[in-house]
Amino acid sequence: MSNEDYYPAGSYNDPNAPFNEHDVPEQEFTVVCSQTLSKSATVLTSNYIPGESGVEYENDDEGNPHTIPWQDPDDTSDTNWAEEWHENDHYTPKQLIELFAECLTTMQRNGYVFKTPAQDAHLIEECANWTEDEVEFIEE
């Protein structure tokens, strides 16, 4: 009896047959994770030029006088929103990642565990080497 007698007819040399498949070896690939995140937050600043305001007087359809208040928008064209963002104690995602790593490292040093010692070490490693490709601060 030959080996071919153990397999369905014509499948002994078929490379697609399940019994002929071979495991593909694992291989390392470099992958970039790029995300766009945004967050709106209130920023308190006096770094702007107040818009002018005033009152207009008009008569309605029946000739009765009434006032119409008006307000030009404040001029923030010279406001450095990145500086204002940080002065208002807000953080970028990269800064939060760095703070998280710092907290985990401090906890580890003091004998506290967040998940497991191995997972904590892995999380600290995962926080490293992030690059801030683009940061933009825009008034809404």
C-alpha positions in Angstrom: 0.0 0.0 0.0 1.5 3.4 -1.0 1.1 6.7 0.8 -1.4 7.8 -1.9 -3.9 5.2 -0.7 -4.4 7.1 2.5 -5.5 10.3 0.8 -8.6 11.1 -1.4 -7.9 10.3 -5.0 -5.7 12.9 -6.8 -5.1 14.9 -3.6 -1.7 13.5 -2.5 0.3 16.0 -4.4 -2.2 18.9 -4.2 -0.5 21.8 -2.4 -3.9 23.3 -1.3 -5.0 20.1 0.5 -5.2 20.7 4.2 -2.7 17.9 5.0 -0.1 19.6 2.6 -0.4 23.1 4.1 2.6 24.4 6.1 2.5 27.0 8.8 3.9 30.3 7.7 6.7 31.4 10.1 6.1 34.6 12.0 8.0 37.6 10.8 8.4 41.1 12.1 7.0 44.1 10.2 7.2 47.8 11.0 3.8 49.3 11.2 2.9 53.0 11.8 -0.2 53.8 14.0 -1.3 57.3 12.9 -4.4 58.8 14.5 -6.1 62.1 14.4 -7.6 63.2 17.7 -9.3 66.4 18.7 -10.8 67.8 21.9 -12.6 71.1 22.6 -12.0 72.7 25.9 -12.6 76.1 27.5 -9.6 78.4 27.6 -9.7 81.6 29.7 -7.6 84.4 28.2 -7.3 88.2 28.1 -5.0 88.0 25.1 -7.4 89.4 22.5 -8.7 92.8 21.3 -12.3 93.3 22.3 -14.7 93.9 19.4 -16.5 97.3 19.3 -20.1 97.5 20.3 -22.8 100.0 20.1 -26.5 100.7 19.7 -28.4 101.6 16.6 -31.6 103.5 16.7 -34.4 102.6 14.2 -38.0 103.1 13.8 -40.2 100.1 13.3 -42.9 99.8 10.6 -45.3 102.0 12.6 -42.7 104.7 13.2 -42.0 103.7 16.9 -38.3 104.1 17.8 -36.4 101.1 19.2 -32.7 100.3 19.8 -30.7 97.5 18.2 -27.5 96.6 20.1 -24.6 95.3 18.0 -21.3 93.7 18.8 -18.3 93.1 16.5 -16.5 89.8 17.2 -13.4 89.9 19.4 -10.1 89.9 17.5 -8.0 86.8 18.5 -5.8 86.8 15.3 -2.7 87.4 17.4 -3.6 85.0 20.2 -1.2 82.0 20.6 -3.7 79.3 21.3 -1.1 76.7 22.0 0.3 78.8 24.8 -3.1 79.6 26.1 -4.1 75.9 26.0 -1.1 74.9 28.2 -1.5 77.9 30.5 -5.0 76.7 31.2 -3.6 73.4 32.3 -4.8 71.4 29.3 -2.6 68.5 27.9 -2.0 67.1 24.4 -2.4 63.3 24.0 1.3 62.9 23.8 1.7 64.7 27.1 -0.9 62.5 28.6 0.9 59.4 27.4 4.1 60.7 29.0 2.3 61.4 32.3 0.8 57.9 32.3 4.2 56.3 31.8 5.6 58.5 34.5 2.8 57.4 36.9 3.4 53.8 36.1 7.1 54.1 36.6 6.6 55.8 40.0 4.1 53.2 41.1 6.5 50.4 40.0 9.3 52.0 42.0 7.1 52.3 45.1 5.9 48.7 44.8 2.4 49.3 43.5 1.0 47.4 40.6 -1.6 48.7 38.1 -2.3 45.5 36.3 0.4 42.9 36.8 4.2 43.7 37.0 4.7 42.3 33.4 1.7 44.2 32.0 2.9 47.4 33.8 6.3 47.1 32.2 4.7 46.4 28.8 2.5 49.5 29.2 5.5 51.7 30.1 7.3 50.3 27.0 4.1 51.0 24.9 4.2 54.7 26.0 7.7 55.2 24.6 8.6 56.5 21.1 5.4 58.2 20.2 5.9 61.1 17.7 3.7 64.1 17.5 3.3 64.6 13.8 1.1 67.6 13.9 -0.5 69.7 16.6 -2.9 72.4 15.9 -4.8 74.8 18.2 -7.8 76.5 16.5 -10.4 78.8 18.0 -13.9 77.5 17.4 
